[in-house]
């Protein structure tokens, strides 16, 4: 039997358009959302809140962002331009996703 909090849920994506508005066909926003010890509903809600404030990623002085009781950190994805890898923690709960940023 698996221990509590060890199951990883794959939660899809929260897509946005160029102006950060929710869009099912959008090419930007959070992709490959995963949650460990948290529900997909919570993970998608957190990812959506994160991508609504993209400017923290452009502030290179700090890669940590507090959000709704979570501590989120990002790092540049060297494989894909305009994408950052984001990891958020709250106690033993973990949420990860890739944030694709519009240019300009």
N, C-alpha and C positions, 0 to 999 in steps of 0.2 A: 504494500500500500504506500502511495506517495505521501510525503510529509506536506503539511499545509504550507502554502506559499511557494511550492516548488514547481507547480504547473505554469508553463508559459502559454499565454493566450495570444494568438495572432489576430489583430483587431482591424486590419485593413488600412484605410487612408482617410484623411480629412483634406479634401482638395479645395483650393482657392483659385481665383482668377488673378490677373496682373495687379488688381487693386485690393487684394486680400479679402475679397468677398467670397463667401461659400459658393462653390460651383461644382456640381458632380462631374463635369467634364474639364475642370481646371487643371492646368499643368503644374501648379505650384502647391505648396502646403506640406503637410506631414504625410509621409509614406511609411509603409512597413512598420506600423505601430505594433509594439509587443508590450504585454503586461505580465508581470510576475507578482503574485500576491495582491493584485488589483483586478477589478473587472474591466472589460473592454469599454463599457460605458464611461467609467472614470478615466480610462486612458485616452479615449477619443475626446472627451471634454477637456482634459488637460492639454492635449496636443493642439486642439483648436484654439484654446486660450493662448498658448505659446506662439502659434503662428500669427495671431492677431497683433502681436507686438514684435515685429521683425527688427526693430531698430536696436535692440539689445545685442543682436548678433554683430551689428556693424560697429559697436563700441568695443574695440579690441583691448581695452584696458582690463576688462573683466569678463571671463567666460562663464560666470555663475549668475544665475537668475532665480530669485525666490518667486514662487508662483503658487497661490492657493495652498500654502502649507507644505509645498514640495520644494526641494532644492534641485534645480535643473542646471546642468552644465552642457556646454556644446564644444565641439572641436571641428575644425575644417575637415571636410571629406576630400582628400587629395585625389580621389578617383573621379569625382564628378564636380564640375564647376558650379558655383552658386548653390552648393548643398552643404549642410552641416549635419553632423551626427549629434543627437541630443539624448542625454540620459537624465532621468529625474528619479529622485529617491525621497522616500518618506518612511522612516523607520526601516522595516524589512521589505517594503513594497518597492518595486522597480518598474519604470516605464521607459521604453526606448523608441526612438523613431528617427527618420531622416527628414530634415526640413529643407525643401527646395525653395530657394528665394528668387523672386523676380529680379531682373536686372533693371537698374535705373530707377 
